[in-house]
Amino acid sequence: MQNVIERVMPWGPVFFGGLVFAPMWSAALDINLPAMIALGLVWGYVAKVRGRWF
């Protein structure tokens, strides 16, 4: 179990961007959810690579 957690944790920003930010912004901006999930996943990946959100 520890091995799984160690492999998943670095990808936390990607999951957070796709599963938390996307639905929140989708509801706030009235944009369809699949498009926002894709945008959230991309934004999360960029945050993972850069090491920060902004």
SVG drawing of the C-alpha trace seen along z (x, -y; Angstrom):
<svg xmlns="http://www.w3.org/2000/svg" viewBox="-24 -32 33 34">
<polyline fill="none" stroke="black" stroke-width="0.4" points="0.0,0.0 2.8,-2.4 4.3,-1.8 1.0,-2.8 0.8,-6.0 4.4,-6.9 3.7,-6.5 0.4,-8.5 1.4,-11.4 3.6,-13.2 0.6,-13.3 -1.6,-15.0 -1.8,-18.4 -3.1,-16.6 -5.8,-14.9 -6.6,-18.0 -6.9,-20.1 -9.1,-17.6 -11.3,-16.5 -11.6,-19.6 -10.9,-22.7 -12.7,-21.6 -16.1,-21.0 -15.8,-24.2 -14.9,-26.4 -17.4,-24.6 -20.3,-25.5 -19.0,-29.1 -18.4,-29.9 -21.3,-27.8 -18.9,-25.8 -19.5,-22.2 -17.8,-19.8 -15.8,-17.6 -14.0,-20.6 -13.2,-21.9 -12.0,-18.5 -9.6,-18.5 -8.4,-22.0 -8.1,-21.1 -5.9,-18.1 -3.7,-20.1 -3.4,-22.9 -2.6,-20.3 0.1,-18.7 1.7,-22.1 1.6,-22.7 3.3,-19.3 6.0,-20.0 6.7,-23.5 6.4,-22.7 3.9,-25.4 0.4,-26.5 1.2,-30.0"/>
</svg>
